[in-house]
């Protein structure tokens, strides 16, 4: 059953007729959206994937801030501004979420998203002023709600705002994740084990040192992410169609950015060149790269945890993970590293999303990159699944890890990983000979040295 059919069915198949540049359009009678959205719904039935809540909220902030800025600058009448203000606040609160449902795969630059919001807010504003939906007697989607804006500056700006807001939750979860790894580092600081390179016995290390190193790797990724977030706070709103600011008041950029900062509690600033912000998506590819690099680190750590947990009797078995669910539909009592496996899948999706963003950032021609809906969807999705995945992994895996101290000691005692420490005293070749003798005899390195001392 198509999305359009469901929407029309919900409105009991009663229609009103609106006119646009292409002619007459049938719109569900009770809908707050209008002709542009109806055409988009008819055209783009692709995936049933729509914009996330955070983007809708950010887009509402842009519309609210624009109305307030235009009123302050004398461009928008007080009556119209007040109605738009109320309607935009309702949009932000989610009152119209069921009507902001366009497919993420749509006409470029997010014009459909922009007009969907414009129409909803305009129709609600007209209703507030005593008008009827679809007639736009008092407030027009383009002339009033979209005043001094274009999809080309609105959608990248809303995407930046959404990512900045979502990043607060992600960075907070990363900081908690780091604390959990550090806590395990302290807990395991005295447990000496075999350090491995190429999956082969190498030199001694402690289990605590491994977890402390994992924490530092995530810290490094977090610092890169914070730098990328800072770059997102430069906005190109007010650039309109191609960044030149056509049809805007000379003070509109500064005024709307001040409004956005006040509304969101974030310190946004004006981009040095708003023409650049319409065609260059470098700020998004940089942010996406920081998520990708974070995912790479997490995936690597999850791989180590899976290997250290391998067993319970025929594997490495250095740590024991919390029991979260049965591991097999056929093998009784089998337990799998389910949480690290899930987290690794999330990392793969984030790395894939970055590839899409890289592809999209190369797109567009001349003064516009029109891949912005694709960039927005993939980046917000990556942030959400990383945040949720990190919380899951911290609560259901990292915090409950136990060290298998007897198995670790047994492996350490059987290994020859202390050989390297003898090289400064005995020399590389002599130690090599001793290691070969130990391997041949099945004895430990100390035993071989003690035997030779007795001869």
C-alpha positions in Angstrom: 0.0 0.0 0.0 1.6 3.3 -1.1 2.3 6.1 1.3 0.2 8.5 -0.8 -2.8 6.2 -0.6 -2.4 5.9 3.2 -2.3 9.7 3.5 -5.3 10.2 1.3 -7.2 7.5 3.1 -6.4 9.1 6.4 -8.1 12.3 5.2 -11.1 10.3 4.1 -10.4 11.0 0.4 -12.1 14.5 0.6 -10.1 17.0 -1.4 -9.6 20.7 -1.9 -8.2 22.1 -5.1 -5.1 24.3 -5.1 -3.4 26.0 -8.0 0.3 26.2 -8.7 2.5 27.0 -11.6 1.7 23.7 -13.3 -2.1 23.9 -12.8 -4.6 22.5 -10.4 -3.7 20.1 -7.7 -5.9 17.9 -5.5 -4.9 18.1 -1.8 -6.6 16.2 1.1 -9.2 18.6 2.5 -8.0 18.6 6.1 -4.2 18.5 5.3 -2.0 21.4 6.4 0.4 20.6 3.6 -0.4 22.0 0.1 0.1 21.6 -3.6 3.9 21.3 -3.6 3.9 18.5 -1.0 1.0 16.7 -2.8 3.0 16.6 -6.0 6.1 15.4 -4.2 4.1 12.7 -2.5 2.9 11.6 -5.9 6.3 11.7 -7.5 8.6 10.2 -4.9 7.4 6.9 -3.5 10.8 5.3 -3.1 11.8 4.0 0.4 9.3 5.0 3.1 12.3 6.6 4.8 11.7 10.1 5.8 13.4 13.0 7.6 14.3 12.4 11.3 12.7 14.3 14.1 15.9 16.3 14.8 15.9 17.7 11.2 12.2 18.6 11.4 12.8 20.5 14.7 15.8 22.3 13.2 13.8 23.2 10.1 11.1 24.6 12.4 13.7 26.7 14.2 14.9 28.2 10.8 11.3 29.2 9.9 10.7 30.6 13.4 13.9 32.6 13.4 13.3 33.9 9.9 9.8 35.2 10.8 11.2 36.9 13.9 14.1 38.4 12.0 11.9 39.7 9.2 9.6 41.2 11.7 12.4 43.0 13.5 13.7 44.3 10.1 10.3 45.6 9.2 9.9 43.2 6.3 7.0 41.1 7.7 3.9 42.5 9.3 3.2 42.0 13.0 0.0 40.1 12.5 1.5 37.7 10.0 4.7 37.3 12.0 2.7 36.5 15.2 0.7 33.8 13.4 3.8 32.3 11.7 5.5 32.3 15.1 2.8 30.3 16.8 2.5 27.9 13.8 6.3 27.4 13.7 6.4 26.6 17.5 3.7 24.0 17.0 5.7 22.6 14.1 8.8 22.4 16.3 6.7 20.7 19.1 5.8 17.9 16.6 2.1 18.7 16.1 2.4 18.2 12.3 4.9 15.3 12.3 2.4 13.1 10.5 2.3 15.6 7.6 6.0 16.0 7.3 6.7 12.6 5.8 8.3 13.0 2.4 10.7 10.4 1.2 14.4 11.2 1.7 14.9 10.3 -2.0 13.3 13.3 -3.7 14.1 16.2 -6.0 17.5 17.7 -5.2 18.4 20.4 -2.7 15.6 19.5 -0.4 13.1 21.9 -2.0 10.3 19.4 -1.2 11.2 19.4 2.5 11.4 23.2 2.6 8.0 23.6 0.9 6.4 20.9 3.0 7.3 23.0 6.1 6.4 26.3 4.4 2.9 25.0 3.5 2.2 23.4 6.9 3.2 26.6 8.7 1.4 28.8 6.3 -1.9 26.9 6.5 -1.8 26.8 10.2 -1.0 30.5 10.4 -4.0 31.2 8.1 -6.1 29.1 10.3 -5.0 31.1 13.3 -6.0 34.3 11.5 -9.4 33.0 10.6 -8.6 31.8 7.1 -9.1 28.4 5.4 -6.5 25.8 4.5 -5.3 26.1 0.9 -6.5 29.7 0.3 -3.5 31.5 1.8 -5.5 34.7 2.3 -3.3 36.1 5.1 -0.1 34.1 5.0 1.5 32.6 1.8 4.1 29.7 2.0 6.5 31.4 -0.4 5.9 35.1 0.2 5.8 35.0 4.0 7.0 31.8 5.6 9.9 31.4 3.1 10.7 35.2 3.1 14.4 35.9 2.6 15.1 32.2 2.3 15.7 29.5 -0.4 15.8 25.7 -0.1 19.5 26.1 -1.0 20.4 27.8 2.2 17.6 26.5 4.5 18.2 22.8 4.1 22.0 22.9 4.7 21.4 25.2 7.6 18.8 23.0 9.2 21.1 20.0 8.7 23.9 21.8 10.5 21.6 22.7 13.4 20.2 19.2 13.6 23.7 17.7 13.7 24.9 20.2 16.3 22.0 19.3 18.5 22.3 15.6 18.0 26.1 15.8 18.6 25.5 16.9 22.2 24.0 13.5 23.0 26.7 11.6 21.0 29.6 13.4 22.7 28.0 12.9 26.1 27.7 9.1 25.4 31.3 9.0 24.1 32.5 10.6 27.3 30.6 7.9 29.4 32.0 5.2 27.1 35.5 6.5 27.7 34.9 6.5 31.5 33.8 2.9 31.3 36.9 1.8 29.4 39.1 3.7 31.9 37.3 2.1 34.8 38.2 -1.4 33.4 41.7 -0.2 32.9 42.0 0.6 36.6 40.2 -2.7 37.5 42.6 -4.8 35.4 45.8 -2.8 35.9 47.7 -5.6 37.8 46.6 -8.5 35.5 49.7 -9.3 33.4 49.0 -11.1 30.1 50.5 -11.9 26.8 50.7 -9.0 24.4 50.2 -10.0 20.8 51.3 -8.8 17.4 50.2 -10.5 14.2 48.0 -12.6 16.5 51.2 -14.2 17.8 52.8 -14.0 21.3 54.9 -10.9 21.5 55.7 -9.1 24.8 54.1 -8.7 28.2 51.3 -6.2 28.8 48.5 -5.8 31.4 44.9 -6.2 30.6 44.5 -2.8 32.2 46.9 -1.2 29.8 44.9 -2.6 26.8 41.7 -1.0 28.1 43.3 2.2 28.9 44.7 2.4 25.4 41.2 1.7 24.0 40.0 4.7 26.1 42.7 6.9 24.7 41.8 5.9 21.1 38.2 6.9 21.6 39.4 10.2 23.3 41.3 11.0 20.1 38.3 10.4 18.0 36.2 12.5 20.3 38.5 15.5 19.9 38.4 15.2 16.1 34.6 15.1 16.3 34.4 18.2 18.5 36.5 20.1 16.0 34.1 19.0 13.2 31.1 20.1 15.3 32.6 23.5 15.8 32.9 24.0 12.0 29.2 23.1 11.6 28.2 26.2 13.6 29.1 28.5 10.7 25.8 29.0 8.9 25.1 30.1 5.3 21.4 31.1 6.0 20.6 34.4 4.3 22.5 33.4 1.2 19.3 32.4 -0.5 19.5 30.8 -4.0 23.2 30.8 -4.7 24.7 32.5 -1.7 24.6 36.1 -2.9 21.7 37.0 -0.6 19.3 38.1 -3.3 15.9 39.2 -2.0 17.1 39.6 1.6 17.5 42.7 3.9 21.1 43.7 4.3 20.9 42.8 8.0 19.0 39.6 7.6 21.9 37.2 8.0 23.1 38.7 11.3 19.6 39.0 12.6 18.5 35.4 11.8 21.7 33.9 13.1 21.3 35.8 16.4 17.7 34.4 16.6 18.9 30.9 15.9 21.5 31.1 18.6 19.0 32.3 21.1 16.4 29.6 20.2 18.8 26.7 20.3 21.2 27.7 23.0 24.1 27.2 20.6 26.5 29.9 19.5 26.1 30.0 15.7 28.0 32.5 13.5 27.9 33.7 9.9 29.9 31.7 7.4 32.7 33.7 5.8 31.3 33.1 2.4 27.7 32.0 1.9 28.3 31.3 -1.8 30.7 28.6 -0.6 28.1 27.1 1.7 25.7 26.5 -1.1 28.0 24.5 -3.3 30.7 23.1 -0.9 29.7 20.3 1.4 33.2 20.0 2.9 32.0 20.8 6.4 29.7 17.7 6.2 32.3 15.4 4.7 34.7 16.5 7.5 32.1 15.7 10.2 31.2 12.4 8.5 34.9 11.5 8.3 35.1 12.0 12.1 32.2 9.6 12.6 33.8 7.1 10.2 37.1 7.3 12.0 35.3 6.8 15.3 33.5 3.8 13.9 36.8 2.3 12.7 38.3 2.6 16.2 35.2 1.1 17.8 35.1 -1.8 15.3 38.7 -2.6 16.0 38.1 -2.6 19.8 35.0 -4.8 19.4 37.2 -7.3 17.4 39.7 -7.5 20.2 36.9 -8.0 22.8 35.4 -10.8 20.7 38.8 -12.5 20.4 39.6 -12.1 24.1 36.2 -13.6 24.9 36.6 -16.6 22.5 36.0 -19.9 24.2 34.8 -20.8 26.8 37.2 -23.8 26.8 38.8 -23.9 23.4 39.7 -20.3 22.8 41.7 -17.3 24.2 39.3 -16.8 27.1 40.9 -13.8 28.7 37.7 -12.0 29.5 34.1 -13.0 30.1 31.3 -10.9 28.7 27.9 -10.4 30.3 25.2 -12.9 29.3 22.6 -11.1 27.3 20.8 -13.8 25.2 21.2 -17.4 24.1 23.6 -17.7 21.2 22.2 -20.5 19.1 18.9 -22.0 18.0 20.6 -25.5 17.8 23.6 -25.6 20.1 22.5 -25.8 23.8 24.0 -23.3 26.3 26.0 -21.5 23.6 26.7 -17.9 24.3 27.8 -15.4 21.6 29.4 -12.0 21.9 26.1 -10.5 20.7 26.7 -6.9 21.8 30.1 -6.5 20.2 28.7 -8.1 17.0 25.8 -5.6 16.9 28.2 -2.7 17.6 30.4 -3.9 14.7 27.4 -3.9 12.4 26.6 -0.4 13.4 30.2 0.6 12.6 29.9 -0.9 9.2 26.7 1.1 8.5 28.4 4.3 9.7 31.4 3.7 7.4 29.0 3.0 4.5 27.0 6.2 5.3 30.3 8.1 5.1 30.9 6.7 1.6 27.5 8.1 0.6 28.4 11.5 2.0 31.7 11.5 0.2 29.8 10.7 -3.0 27.3 13.4 -2.4 29.9 16.0 -1.4 31.4 15.6 -4.9 28.1 16.3 -6.5 26.3 19.4 -7.7 27.5 21.9 -10.3 28.4 25.5 -10.2 26.6 27.3 -7.3 24.7 24.4 -5.8 25.2 21.0 -4.4 21.7 19.4 -4.7 22.5 16.2 -2.8 21.7 17.8 0.6 18.7 15.5 1.4 21.0 12.5 1.0 23.7 14.0 3.1 21.3 15.0 5.8 19.7 11.5 6.1 22.9 9.6 6.1 24.6 11.8 8.7 21.7 12.0 11.1 21.3 8.3 10.8 24.9 7.7 11.6 24.9 9.9 14.7 21.7 8.2 16.0 22.9 4.6 15.6 26.3 5.4 17.0 24.9 7.1 20.1 22.4 4.2 20.7 25.1 1.6 20.0 27.6 3.1 22.3 25.1 3.2 25.1 24.1 -0.4 24.5 27.7 -1.5 24.4 28.7 0.4 27.5 25.7 -0.8 29.6 25.4 -4.4 28.3 29.0 -5.2 27.6 31.9 -3.0 28.8 30.6 -2.3 32.3 30.1 -6.1 32.9 33.3 -7.5 31.6 35.2 -9.8 33.9 38.8 -10.9 33.7 39.5 -14.7 33.5 42.6 -14.4 35.7 43.4 -18.1 35.9 43.3 -18.6 32.1 45.3 -15.4 31.6 48.0 -16.6 34.1 48.1 -20.0 32.5 48.6 -18.6 29.0 51.2 -16.1 30.3 53.2 -18.9 32.1 53.2 -21.1 29.0 54.2 -18.3 26.6 57.6 -17.1 25.7 56.6 -13.5 25.6 59.3 -12.5 28.2 62.1 -13.4 25.7 62.4 -9.9 24.3 63.2 -8.5 27.7 66.4 -10.7 27.8 67.8 -9.3 24.5 69.6 -6.3 26.1 71.4 -8.7 28.4 72.0 -11.8 26.3 71.7 -10.5 22.7 69.2 -11.2 20.0 70.7 -14.4 18.6 71.3 -16.0 22.0 67.7 -15.4 23.0 66.6 -16.8 19.7 68.5 -20.0 20.5 66.9 -20.2 23.9 63.4 -19.7 22.5 63.9 -22.4 19.9 65.1 -24.8 22.6 62.1 -24.0 24.8 59.8 -24.6 21.8 61.5 -27.9 21.0 61.4 -29.2 24.6 58.1 -27.8 25.6 59.6 -26.2 28.6 59.4 -22.6 29.7 62.1 -20.1 29.0 63.2 -19.9 32.6 63.4 -23.7 32.8 65.7 -23.9 29.8 68.0 -21.2 31.2 68.0 -23.0 34.6 68.9 -26.3 32.9 71.8 -24.8 31.0 73.0 -23.1 34.2 73.2 -26.5 35.9 75.2 -28.1 33.1 
